[in-house]
Amino acid sequence: MSKVKRLIIQFAKEPVAGKVKTRLLSEFSLSETVDLHCELVLATADTLLKADADSVYLSVGGDLTHPFFAPFKAQGFTLVPQVEGDLGVRMWAAINKALGDFDQVLLVGSDCPVLTVKVLDQAFKVLSDGYPLVLNPAEDGGYVLIGACRPLPIEVFSGVHWGTATVLEQTLENCIHADVRVSLLPELWDVDHPEDVRRWLAIK
């Protein structure tokens, strides 16, 4: 039996003031939000490099040539651009394209500092157990990880109100209508608001 080829994709935005972590601006300056964004991207990347995957991609929203991204290639990341469209379209396109070359694909954001190698291992195991889709819910109603082992219909991501507390609920409803079986991992939290930053700093 041939070895299962595994890929992890990290979504990351170009670090531009006023374009990243904007919900932190009530307590942090523009430069501070950029710094926090970059630190979260780096922390996530460090976790992914330790995981049991054959390849890691950094899928960039914005300019791939931004100096911040230069070190990622040396670390082993393949830099790829995100397609145009809302978050659902971009995730759908990234996962389905990658499944042309890999058997299992995980996609994560860059704002969950409690994402661990163990969580990534659990997600891959779910896919190995036969589930076509795995999600790791976030406390705020979204999810911090999505994984698949076969191409997903666009309907899974259609009509979802991204950035709201109903993201997971709407995605699960879509999965029922699209007849896609999904497994959920234990809930995690991510950094979206100032209180999340304080929570993060408390465990660093």
N, CA and C atoms as a LAMMPS dump frame, in Angstrom:
ITEM: TIMESTEP
0
ITEM: NUMBER OF ATOMS
612
ITEM: BOX BOUNDS ff ff ff
-5.0000000000000000e+02 5.0000000000000000e+02
-5.0000000000000000e+02 5.0000000000000000e+02
-5.0000000000000000e+02 5.0000000000000000e+02
ITEM: ATOMS id mol type element x y z
1 1 1 N 0.852 -1.199 0
2 1 2 C 0 0 0
3 1 3 C 0.886 1.248 0
4 2 1 N 0.589 2.176 -0.906
5 2 2 C 1.396 3.391 -0.994
6 2 3 C 1.122 4.305 0.182
7 3 1 N 2.128 5.093 0.527
8 3 2 C 2.013 6.006 1.664
9 3 3 C 1.023 7.124 1.351
10 4 1 N 0.216 7.463 2.341
11 4 2 C -0.725 8.575 2.207
12 4 3 C 0.056 9.888 2.161
13 5 1 N -0.211 10.692 1.133
14 5 2 C 0.464 11.983 1.002
15 5 3 C -0.358 13.059 1.703
16 6 1 N 0.287 13.743 2.64
17 6 2 C -0.414 14.716 3.482
18 6 3 C 0.134 16.121 3.288
19 7 1 N -0.772 17.077 3.242
20 7 2 C -0.421 18.486 3.082
21 7 3 C -1.136 19.312 4.139
22 8 1 N -0.452 20.319 4.674
23 8 2 C -1.114 21.321 5.514
24 8 3 C -0.947 22.686 4.857
25 9 1 N -2.05 23.379 4.699
26 9 2 C -2.057 24.726 4.13
27 9 3 C -2.33 25.726 5.237
28 10 1 N -1.506 26.752 5.323
29 10 2 C -1.741 27.848 6.261
30 10 3 C -2.178 29.075 5.48
31 11 1 N -3.341 29.615 5.82
32 11 2 C -3.81 30.87 5.23
33 11 3 C -3.214 32.036 6.016
34 12 1 N -2.637 32.994 5.313
35 12 2 C -2.066 34.174 5.979
36 12 3 C -2.232 35.398 5.095
37 13 1 N -2.582 36.502 5.717
38 13 2 C -2.703 37.762 4.986
39 13 3 C -1.37 38.502 4.96
40 14 1 N -1.168 39.254 3.891
41 14 2 C -0.03 40.17 3.838
42 14 3 C -0.15 41.147 5.014
43 15 1 N 0.936 41.364 5.77
44 15 2 C 0.857 42.224 6.96
45 15 3 C 0.814 43.713 6.618
46 16 1 N -0.378 44.198 6.351
47 16 2 C -0.583 45.596 5.985
48 16 3 C -1.439 46.272 7.056
49 17 1 N -0.975 47.377 7.577
50 17 2 C -1.708 48.102 8.615
51 17 3 C -3.113 48.451 8.141
52 18 1 N -4.097 48.172 8.98
53 18 2 C -5.479 48.451 8.651
54 18 3 C -6.164 47.338 7.888
55 19 1 N -5.388 46.286 7.527
56 19 2 C -5.944 45.153 6.785
57 19 3 C -5.903 43.857 7.597
58 20 1 N -5.205 43.864 8.732
59 20 2 C -5.09 42.656 9.548
60 20 3 C -5.485 42.958 10.994
61 21 1 N -6.136 41.971 11.62
62 21 2 C -6.541 42.059 13.033
63 21 3 C -7.225 43.39 13.359
64 22 1 N -8.125 43.826 12.502
65 22 2 C -8.758 45.137 12.676
66 22 3 C -9.666 45.187 13.896
67 23 1 N -10.139 44.021 14.351
68 23 2 C -11.004 44.017 15.527
69 23 3 C -10.226 44.268 16.82
70 24 1 N -8.908 44.363 16.712
71 24 2 C -8.081 44.687 17.875
72 24 3 C -7.826 46.188 18.011
73 25 1 N -8.272 46.956 17.033
74 25 2 C -7.931 48.387 17.001
75 25 3 C -8.58 49.192 18.123
76 26 1 N -9.553 48.602 18.818
77 26 2 C -10.162 49.325 19.941
78 26 3 C -9.178 49.494 21.094
79 27 1 N -8.158 48.628 21.157
80 27 2 C -7.183 48.718 22.251
81 27 3 C -5.725 48.754 21.779
82 28 1 N -5.502 48.46 20.497
83 28 2 C -4.128 48.411 20.002
84 28 3 C -3.954 49.346 18.812
85 29 1 N -2.724 49.835 18.637
86 29 2 C -2.43 50.729 17.517
87 29 3 C -2.319 49.924 16.219
88 30 1 N -2.287 50.637 15.096
89 30 2 C -2.134 49.967 13.804
90 30 3 C -0.861 49.131 13.76
91 31 1 N 0.234 49.698 14.224
92 31 2 C 1.505 48.956 14.186
93 31 3 C 1.476 47.755 15.121
94 32 1 N 0.795 47.891 16.246
95 32 2 C 0.689 46.766 17.182
96 32 3 C -0.136 45.629 16.593
97 33 1 N -1.194 45.963 15.868
98 33 2 C -2.008 44.898 15.259
99 33 3 C -1.208 44.159 14.196
100 34 1 N -0.39 44.867 13.458
101 34 2 C 0.467 44.211 12.46
102 34 3 C 1.473 43.291 13.155
103 35 1 N 2.069 43.781 14.226
104 35 2 C 3.039 42.964 14.975
105 35 3 C 2.384 41.699 15.534
106 36 1 N 1.178 41.853 16.08
107 36 2 C 0.463 40.697 16.625
108 36 3 C 0.119 39.699 15.521
109 37 1 N -0.327 40.214 14.395
110 37 2 C -0.631 39.358 13.246
111 37 3 C 0.595 38.549 12.837
112 38 1 N 1.732 39.235 12.701
113 38 2 C 2.956 38.56 12.273
114 38 3 C 3.393 37.502 13.286
115 39 1 N 3.256 37.816 14.552
116 39 2 C 3.646 36.859 15.588
117 39 3 C 2.758 35.613 15.544
118 40 1 N 1.482 35.801 15.296
119 40 2 C 0.568 34.668 15.196
120 40 3 C 0.873 33.817 13.961
121 41 1 N 1.171 34.471 12.858
122 41 2 C 1.518 33.735 11.635
123 41 3 C 2.763 32.882 11.87
124 42 1 N 3.763 33.465 12.513
125 42 2 C 5.01 32.744 12.778
126 42 3 C 4.795 31.587 13.751
127 43 1 N 3.976 31.806 14.77
128 43 2 C 3.71 30.752 15.754
129 43 3 C 2.996 29.571 15.103
130 44 1 N 2.03 29.87 14.245
131 44 2 C 1.318 28.804 13.542
132 44 3 C 2.253 28.043 12.622
133 45 1 N 3.075 28.777 11.887
134 45 2 C 4.021 28.143 10.965
135 45 3 C 4.968 27.211 11.703
136 46 1 N 5.425 27.622 12.864
137 46 2 C 6.337 26.79 13.656
138 46 3 C 5.67 25.469 14.046
139 47 1 N 4.383 25.533 14.386
140 47 2 C 3.642 24.315 14.732
141 47 3 C 3.512 23.397 13.52
142 48 1 N 3.186 23.961 12.375
143 48 2 C 2.976 23.144 11.177
144 48 3 C 4.256 22.43 10.751
145 49 1 N 5.388 23.081 10.918
146 49 2 C 6.656 22.479 10.517
147 49 3 C 7.004 21.25 11.355
148 50 1 N 6.397 21.137 12.525
149 50 2 C 6.654 19.993 13.407
150 50 3 C 5.675 18.845 13.169
151 51 1 N 4.69 19.06 12.322
152 51 2 C 3.628 18.077 12.117
153 51 3 C 4.059 16.981 11.15
154 52 1 N 3.301 15.9 11.151
155 52 2 C 3.572 14.763 10.286
156 52 3 C 2.894 14.985 8.939
157 53 1 N 3.498 15.85 8.139
158 53 2 C 2.966 16.152 6.812
159 53 3 C 4.099 16.092 5.794
160 54 1 N 3.744 15.771 4.556
161 54 2 C 4.755 15.688 3.506
162 54 3 C 5.146 17.063 2.98
163 55 1 N 4.2 17.99 3.027
164 55 2 C 4.465 19.347 2.549
165 55 3 C 3.651 20.344 3.36
166 56 1 N 4.138 21.571 3.381
167 56 2 C 3.399 22.672 3.998
168 56 3 C 3.359 23.836 3.008
169 57 1 N 2.173 24.386 2.828
170 57 2 C 1.98 25.535 1.949
171 57 3 C 1.612 26.752 2.792
172 58 1 N 2.116 27.911 2.385
173 58 2 C 1.638 29.175 2.929
174 58 3 C 0.83 29.837 1.826
175 59 1 N -0.479 29.884 2.027
176 59 2 C -1.381 30.453 1.037
177 59 3 C -1.638 31.91 1.407
178 60 1 N -1.121 32.804 0.582
179 60 2 C -1.05 34.223 0.939
180 60 3 C -2.192 35.028 0.317
181 61 1 N -2.861 35.795 1.164
182 61 2 C -3.812 36.777 0.692
183 61 3 C -3.097 38.112 0.57
184 62 1 N -2.768 38.504 -0.648
185 62 2 C -1.975 39.716 -0.844
186 62 3 C -0.703 39.418 -1.621
187 63 1 N 0.326 40.193 -1.347
188 63 2 C 1.563 40.148 -2.11
189 63 3 C 2.513 39.072 -1.575
190 64 1 N 2.763 38.043 -2.394
191 64 2 C 3.67 36.968 -1.986
192 64 3 C 5.103 37.452 -1.828
193 65 1 N 5.435 38.58 -2.462
194 65 2 C 6.82 39.067 -2.417
195 65 3 C 7.086 39.989 -1.23
196 66 1 N 6.098 40.173 -0.357
197 66 2 C 6.318 40.996 0.839
198 66 3 C 7.484 40.405 1.632
199 67 1 N 8.403 41.246 2.1
200 67 2 C 9.6 40.744 2.805
201 67 3 C 9.292 39.821 3.977
202 68 1 N 8.149 39.991 4.615
203 68 2 C 7.811 39.145 5.754
204 68 3 C 7.766 37.668 5.374
205 69 1 N 7.384 37.38 4.131
206 69 2 C 7.21 35.992 3.721
207 69 3 C 8.503 35.335 3.231
208 70 1 N 9.55 36.118 3.004
209 70 2 C 10.788 35.569 2.443
210 70 3 C 11.361 34.393 3.235
211 71 1 N 11.428 34.44 4.579
212 71 2 C 12.03 33.334 5.332
213 71 3 C 11.246 32.022 5.261
214 72 1 N 9.978 32.089 4.906
215 72 2 C 9.16 30.877 4.918
216 72 3 C 9.661 29.847 3.897
217 73 1 N 10.14 30.32 2.758
218 73 2 C 10.651 29.384 1.745
219 73 3 C 11.832 28.603 2.287
220 74 1 N 12.724 29.291 2.969
221 74 2 C 13.909 28.633 3.519
222 74 3 C 13.538 27.6 4.575
223 75 1 N 12.417 27.833 5.249
224 75 2 C 11.962 26.905 6.286
225 75 3 C 11.279 25.67 5.711
226 76 1 N 10.939 25.713 4.436
227 76 2 C 10.308 24.555 3.817
228 76 3 C 8.908 24.779 3.29
229 77 1 N 8.379 25.984 3.435
230 77 2 C 7.046 26.282 2.929
231 77 3 C 7.073 26.542 1.417
232 78 1 N 6.019 26.113 0.743
233 78 2 C 5.755 26.522 -0.626
234 78 3 C 4.759 27.665 -0.57
235 79 1 N 5.113 28.807 -1.137
236 79 2 C 4.218 29.965 -1.12
237 79 3 C 3.3 29.935 -2.336
238 80 1 N 2.011 30.056 -2.093
239 80 2 C 1.026 30.051 -3.17
240 80 3 C 0.046 31.197 -2.939
241 81 1 N -0.523 31.752 -4.01
242 81 2 C -1.498 32.832 -3.846
243 81 3 C -2.887 32.293 -3.574
244 82 1 N -3.679 33.06 -2.847
245 82 2 C -5.096 32.738 -2.696
246 82 3 C -5.85 33.26 -3.912
247 83 1 N -6.927 32.572 -4.269
248 83 2 C -7.747 33.036 -5.382
249 83 3 C -8.607 34.209 -4.915
250 84 1 N -9.235 34.865 -5.865
251 84 2 C -10.174 35.933 -5.53
252 84 3 C -11.477 35.317 -5.012
253 85 1 N -12.183 36.062 -4.176
254 85 2 C -13.471 35.585 -3.672
255 85 3 C -13.546 35.673 -2.171
256 86 1 N -14.699 35.303 -1.618
257 86 2 C -14.848 35.338 -0.172
258 86 3 C -14.065 34.178 0.445
259 87 1 N -14.048 34.109 1.773
260 87 2 C -13.239 33.094 2.446
261 87 3 C -13.626 31.686 2.017
262 88 1 N -14.913 31.439 1.855
263 88 2 C -15.364 30.114 1.464
264 88 3 C -14.832 29.703 0.102
265 89 1 N -14.909 30.589 -0.851
266 89 2 C -14.402 30.309 -2.197
267 89 3 C -12.898 30.061 -2.155
268 90 1 N -12.19 30.858 -1.355
269 90 2 C -10.731 30.706 -1.286
270 90 3 C -10.332 29.384 -0.631
271 91 1 N -11.05 28.984 0.419
272 91 2 C -10.748 27.705 1.062
273 91 3 C -11.095 26.54 0.143
274 92 1 N -12.26 26.606 -0.472
275 92 2 C -12.702 25.556 -1.399
276 92 3 C -11.69 25.369 -2.521
277 93 1 N -11.243 26.467 -3.117
278 93 2 C -10.293 26.384 -4.226
279 93 3 C -8.95 25.815 -3.766
280 94 1 N -8.473 26.259 -2.601
281 94 2 C -7.177 25.798 -2.102
282 94 3 C -7.2 24.305 -1.795
283 95 1 N -8.255 23.844 -1.129
284 95 2 C -8.351 22.434 -0.747
285 95 3 C -8.503 21.543 -1.974
286 96 1 N -9.426 21.893 -2.848
287 96 2 C -9.688 21.024 -3.993
288 96 3 C -8.517 20.971 -4.961
289 97 1 N -7.842 22.08 -5.149
290 97 2 C -6.664 22.065 -6.019
291 97 3 C -5.573 21.183 -5.409
292 98 1 N -5.356 21.306 -4.12
293 98 2 C -4.311 20.528 -3.448
294 98 3 C -4.609 19.035 -3.481
295 99 1 N -5.889 18.672 -3.463
296 99 2 C -6.256 17.261 -3.481
297 99 3 C -5.952 16.597 -4.823
298 100 1 N -5.528 17.369 -5.802
299 100 2 C -5.04 16.794 -7.044
300 100 3 C -3.665 16.172 -6.876
301 101 1 N -2.938 16.619 -5.848
302 101 2 C -1.574 16.137 -5.615
303 101 3 C -1.399 15.411 -4.292
304 102 1 N -2.352 15.586 -3.366
305 102 2 C -2.239 14.994 -2.035
306 102 3 C -3.497 14.206 -1.697
307 103 1 N -3.347 13.215 -0.804
308 103 2 C -4.48 12.382 -0.397
309 103 3 C -5.29 13.018 0.725
310 104 1 N -4.596 13.738 1.605
311 104 2 C -5.239 14.397 2.738
312 104 3 C -4.727 15.828 2.827
313 105 1 N -5.641 16.764 3
314 105 2 C -5.272 18.183 3.07
315 105 3 C -5.934 18.813 4.293
316 106 1 N -5.136 19.455 5.116
317 106 2 C -5.645 20.277 6.203
318 106 3 C -5.398 21.734 5.865
319 107 1 N -6.338 22.593 6.229
320 107 2 C -6.175 24.034 6.044
321 107 3 C -6.445 24.715 7.379
322 108 1 N -5.526 25.578 7.788
323 108 2 C -5.674 26.295 9.052
324 108 3 C -5.483 27.792 8.816
325 109 1 N -6.042 28.574 9.719
326 109 2 C -5.804 30.008 9.7
327 109 3 C -4.522 30.323 10.442
328 110 1 N -4.316 31.59 10.734
329 110 2 C -3.083 32.012 11.406
330 110 3 C -3.356 32.713 12.725
331 111 1 N -4.497 32.418 13.353
332 111 2 C -4.818 33.15 14.575
333 111 3 C -5.251 32.244 15.722
334 112 1 N -4.797 30.986 15.699
335 112 2 C -5.119 30.06 16.787
336 112 3 C -3.822 29.612 17.467
337 113 1 N -3.399 30.324 18.515
338 113 2 C -2.127 30.002 19.163
339 113 3 C -2.144 28.708 19.956
340 114 1 N -3.325 28.105 20.157
341 114 2 C -3.398 26.84 20.888
342 114 3 C -3.521 25.641 19.943
343 115 1 N -3.348 25.88 18.655
344 115 2 C -3.268 24.779 17.703
345 115 3 C -1.968 24.016 17.953
346 116 1 N -2.046 22.701 18.05
347 116 2 C -0.878 21.883 18.367
348 116 3 C -0.685 20.78 17.339
349 117 1 N 0.482 20.162 17.375
350 117 2 C 0.753 19.023 16.508
351 117 3 C -0.235 17.898 16.804
352 118 1 N -0.59 17.728 18.075
353 118 2 C -1.552 16.696 18.444
354 118 3 C -2.889 16.91 17.75
355 119 1 N -3.338 18.148 17.691
356 119 2 C -4.6 18.462 17.014
357 119 3 C -4.499 18.111 15.53
358 120 1 N -3.378 18.46 14.909
359 120 2 C -3.18 18.158 13.492
360 120 3 C -3.166 16.648 13.267
361 121 1 N -2.517 15.923 14.156
362 121 2 C -2.502 14.458 14.067
363 121 3 C -3.916 13.894 14.17
364 122 1 N -4.704 14.447 15.093
365 122 2 C -6.083 13.987 15.264
366 122 3 C -6.894 14.23 13.988
367 123 1 N -6.676 15.374 13.361
368 123 2 C -7.407 15.695 12.136
369 123 3 C -7.051 14.723 11.012
370 124 1 N -5.774 14.436 10.867
371 124 2 C -5.36 13.468 9.842
372 124 3 C -5.944 12.085 10.13
373 125 1 N -5.995 11.706 11.405
374 125 2 C -6.547 10.397 11.769
375 125 3 C -8.019 10.296 11.395
376 126 1 N -8.768 11.377 11.614
377 126 2 C -10.184 11.392 11.235
378 126 3 C -10.333 11.11 9.738
379 127 1 N -9.48 11.74 8.938
380 127 2 C -9.534 11.52 7.493
381 127 3 C -9.138 10.089 7.149
382 128 1 N -8.155 9.555 7.845
383 128 2 C -7.74 8.166 7.619
384 128 3 C -8.831 7.183 8.01
385 129 1 N -9.666 7.577 8.961
386 129 2 C -10.761 6.72 9.417
387 129 3 C -11.955 6.729 8.458
388 130 1 N -11.866 7.532 7.419
389 130 2 C -12.9 7.484 6.396
390 130 3 C -13.817 8.674 6.292
391 131 1 N -13.688 9.644 7.188
392 131 2 C -14.5 10.855 7.063
393 131 3 C -13.949 11.72 5.934
394 132 1 N -14.801 12.204 5.033
395 132 2 C -14.311 13.067 3.954
396 132 3 C -13.98 14.477 4.414
397 133 1 N -14.515 14.866 5.596
398 133 2 C -14.336 16.242 6.067
399 133 3 C -14.17 16.266 7.582
400 134 1 N -13.232 17.072 8.051
401 134 2 C -13.039 17.274 9.482
402 134 3 C -12.985 18.777 9.754
403 135 1 N -13.616 19.187 10.839
404 135 2 C -13.611 20.589 11.256
405 135 3 C -13.19 20.67 12.716
406 136 1 N -12.446 21.721 13.043
407 136 2 C -12.128 21.983 14.452
408 136 3 C -12.824 23.274 14.851
409 137 1 N -13.937 23.164 15.601
410 137 2 C -14.708 24.351 15.97
411 137 3 C -13.898 25.337 16.814
412 138 1 N -14.268 26.608 16.697
413 138 2 C -13.715 27.664 17.53
414 138 3 C -14.792 28.133 18.506
415 139 1 N -14.374 28.655 19.634
416 139 2 C -15.325 29.1 20.658
417 139 3 C -16.268 30.185 20.154
418 140 1 N -15.819 30.946 19.143
419 140 2 C -16.625 32.076 18.667
420 140 3 C -17.656 31.677 17.608
421 141 1 N -17.787 30.376 17.353
422 141 2 C -18.786 29.93 16.391
423 141 3 C -18.251 29.63 15.008
424 142 1 N -16.958 29.845 14.807
425 142 2 C -16.338 29.499 13.532
426 142 3 C -15.57 28.197 13.653
427 143 1 N -14.516 28.068 12.879
428 143 2 C -13.63 26.926 13.048
429 143 3 C -12.204 27.326 12.685
430 144 1 N -11.235 26.648 13.313
431 144 2 C -9.823 27.01 13.161
432 144 3 C -9.102 26.063 12.215
433 145 1 N -9.764 24.978 11.814
434 145 2 C -9.157 23.985 10.928
435 145 3 C -10.246 23.312 10.124
436 146 1 N -9.937 23.058 8.86
437 146 2 C -10.795 22.252 8.011
438 146 3 C -9.896 21.303 7.238
439 147 1 N -10.319 20.049 7.116
440 147 2 C -9.528 19.076 6.386
441 147 3 C -10.405 18.19 5.531
442 148 1 N -9.841 17.7 4.442
443 148 2 C -10.609 16.854 3.53
444 148 3 C -9.699 15.822 2.877
445 149 1 N -10.307 14.705 2.474
446 149 2 C -9.553 13.677 1.757
447 149 3 C -10.161 13.395 0.387
448 150 1 N -11.178 14.14 0.034
449 150 2 C -11.674 14.118 -1.346
450 150 3 C -12.3 15.471 -1.65
451 151 1 N -12.354 15.83 -2.927
452 151 2 C -12.835 17.162 -3.295
453 151 3 C -14.215 17.465 -2.714
454 152 1 N -14.364 18.715 -2.275
455 152 2 C -15.606 19.143 -1.636
456 152 3 C -16.469 19.927 -2.625
457 153 1 N -17.781 19.734 -2.581
458 153 2 C -18.655 20.572 -3.404
459 153 3 C -18.668 21.998 -2.871
460 154 1 N -18.795 22.954 -3.764
461 154 2 C -18.791 24.366 -3.358
462 154 3 C -19.95 24.653 -2.412
463 155 1 N -20.999 23.816 -2.46
464 155 2 C -22.174 24.017 -1.6
465 155 3 C -21.825 23.99 -0.116
466 156 1 N -20.731 23.3 0.244
467 156 2 C -20.319 23.257 1.649
468 156 3 C -20.033 24.66 2.182
469 157 1 N -19.581 25.543 1.297
470 157 2 C -19.17 26.882 1.713
471 157 3 C -20.147 27.982 1.278
472 158 1 N -21.213 27.599 0.624
473 158 2 C -22.119 28.595 0.044
474 158 3 C -23.025 29.227 1.092
475 159 1 N -23.203 30.536 1
476 159 2 C -24.15 31.235 1.861
477 159 3 C -23.737 31.373 3.304
478 160 1 N -22.471 31.074 3.613
479 160 2 C -21.994 31.191 4.991
480 160 3 C -21.638 32.646 5.283
481 161 1 N -22.061 33.141 6.434
482 161 2 C -21.758 34.517 6.829
483 161 3 C -20.421 34.525 7.579
484 162 1 N -19.346 34.641 6.814
485 162 2 C -18 34.535 7.372
486 162 3 C -17.73 35.64 8.385
487 163 1 N -17.03 35.272 9.453
488 163 2 C -16.708 36.244 10.495
489 163 3 C -17.805 36.434 11.514
490 164 1 N -18.829 35.578 11.471
491 164 2 C -19.929 35.685 12.435
492 164 3 C -19.976 34.437 13.319
493 165 1 N -20.876 34.449 14.286
494 165 2 C -21.001 33.337 15.233
495 165 3 C -21.75 32.145 14.657
496 166 1 N -22.201 32.249 13.398
497 166 2 C -22.993 31.164 12.802
498 166 3 C -22.221 30.378 11.744
499 167 1 N -20.931 30.641 11.617
500 167 2 C -20.131 30.011 10.554
501 167 3 C -20.167 28.488 10.643
502 168 1 N -19.874 27.944 11.817
503 168 2 C -19.866 26.485 11.966
504 168 3 C -21.253 25.908 11.726
505 169 1 N -22.26 26.521 12.338
506 169 2 C -23.637 26.042 12.202
507 169 3 C -24.061 26.002 10.742
508 170 1 N -23.783 27.074 10.017
509 170 2 C -24.17 27.132 8.607
510 170 3 C -23.396 26.107 7.781
511 171 1 N -22.113 25.932 8.087
512 171 2 C -21.302 24.957 7.354
513 171 3 C -21.828 23.543 7.581
514 172 1 N -22.185 23.224 8.812
515 172 2 C -22.714 21.89 9.111
516 172 3 C -24.046 21.656 8.409
517 173 1 N -24.882 22.68 8.347
518 173 2 C -26.142 22.561 7.613
519 173 3 C -25.877 22.305 6.134
520 174 1 N -24.886 23.004 5.592
521 174 2 C -24.52 22.804 4.189
522 174 3 C -24.039 21.373 3.945
523 175 1 N -23.284 20.84 4.909
524 175 2 C -22.773 19.476 4.779
525 175 3 C -23.91 18.46 4.719
526 176 1 N -24.958 18.708 5.514
527 176 2 C -26.123 17.814 5.493
528 176 3 C -26.783 17.842 4.118
529 177 1 N -26.994 19.046 3.591
530 177 2 C -27.646 19.184 2.289
531 177 3 C -26.785 18.634 1.162
532 178 1 N -25.465 18.729 1.307
533 178 2 C -24.547 18.242 0.271
534 178 3 C -24.17 16.779 0.474
535 179 1 N -24.72 16.161 1.528
536 179 2 C -24.465 14.756 1.852
537 179 3 C -22.962 14.497 2.048
538 180 1 N -22.331 15.366 2.833
539 180 2 C -20.919 15.217 3.164
540 180 3 C -20.8 14.917 4.658
541 181 1 N -20.25 13.753 4.978
542 181 2 C -20.075 13.395 6.393
543 181 3 C -18.938 14.215 6.985
544 182 1 N -19.131 14.681 8.208
545 182 2 C -18.132 15.537 8.845
546 182 3 C -17.912 15.089 10.284
547 183 1 N -16.671 15.167 10.735
548 183 2 C -16.319 14.873 12.121
549 183 3 C -15.776 16.136 12.761
550 184 1 N -16.122 16.358 14.027
551 184 2 C -15.693 17.559 14.744
552 184 3 C -14.653 17.208 15.804
553 185 1 N -13.606 17.999 15.881
554 185 2 C -12.591 17.868 16.919
555 185 3 C -12.99 18.739 18.115
556 186 1 N -12.332 18.568 19.269
557 186 2 C -12.649 19.391 20.441
558 186 3 C -12.409 20.882 20.165
559 187 1 N -13.262 21.705 20.722
560 187 2 C -13.258 23.154 20.476
561 187 3 C -11.96 23.826 20.934
562 188 1 N -11.512 24.803 20.153
563 188 2 C -10.355 25.629 20.488
564 188 3 C -10.769 27.101 20.449
565 189 1 N -9.824 27.979 20.745
566 189 2 C -10.127 29.413 20.659
567 189 3 C -9.058 30.104 19.813
568 190 1 N -9.441 31.229 19.235
569 190 2 C -8.498 31.982 18.416
570 190 3 C -8.471 33.443 18.843
571 191 1 N -7.586 34.194 18.241
572 191 2 C -7.357 35.591 18.638
573 191 3 C -8.051 36.526 17.65
574 192 1 N -9.18 37.083 18.068
575 192 2 C -9.93 38.027 17.251
576 192 3 C -10.159 39.362 17.953
577 193 1 N -10.248 39.325 19.297
578 193 2 C -10.606 40.506 20.065
579 193 3 C -9.535 40.788 21.13
580 194 1 N -9.532 41.989 21.692
581 194 2 C -8.508 42.332 22.698
582 194 3 C -8.442 41.351 23.861
583 195 1 N -9.588 40.843 24.312
584 195 2 C -9.556 39.893 25.432
585 195 3 C -8.858 38.588 25.029
586 196 1 N -8.904 38.259 23.733
587 196 2 C -8.2 37.066 23.255
588 196 3 C -6.688 37.265 23.313
589 197 1 N -6.251 38.484 23.041
590 197 2 C -4.814 38.786 23.14
591 197 3 C -4.341 38.6 24.572
592 198 1 N -5.119 39.096 25.525
593 198 2 C -4.747 38.934 26.942
594 198 3 C -4.713 37.456 27.327
595 199 1 N -5.636 36.694 26.824
596 199 2 C -5.653 35.247 27.073
597 199 3 C -4.404 34.583 26.491
598 200 1 N -4.048 35.01 25.313
599 200 2 C -2.847 34.472 24.654
600 200 3 C -1.58 34.828 25.44
601 201 1 N -1.465 36.093 25.827
602 201 2 C -0.267 36.535 26.561
603 201 3 C -0.107 35.796 27.894
604 202 1 N -1.24 35.385 28.456
605 202 2 C -1.204 34.714 29.748
606 202 3 C -0.61 33.306 29.671
607 203 1 N -0.606 32.719 28.46
608 203 2 C -0.099 31.349 28.321
609 203 3 C 1.239 31.295 27.573
610 204 1 N 1.703 32.436 27.103
611 204 2 C 2.968 32.441 26.336
612 204 3 C 4.162 32.146 27.245
